[in-house]
Amino acid sequence: MRFYSPGLWYQRQNPRRILSYGSQSVASRLNPGAPVTLKTRTVAIGPRQIQEIELPNGTWIDCAGNCAKAAREAGPEFWDTLNRNTGR
């Protein structure tokens, strides 16, 4: 017999479905420069729909209502990596 946490059970019963893609322009407050355009998507999990934004490393994170803010708050390593890759 397998035991699942409520969250894992819910995910198994309601697999994620990608409904649409888009993009969001995000600028750093600490390292001013050209904004970066990141991919966004709308995902359905059961009856709920959430917005996610993709960081440059390929990780999708929940927008929690504001995708630009979520990307900025993803951590300083996000902007450090971006600056190294673009030479800023």
Salt bridges, closest charged atoms under 4 A:
GLU52 OE2 - ARG16 NH2 2.16
GLU52 OE1 - ARG41 NE 2.64
GLU54 OE1 - LYS39 NZ 3.42
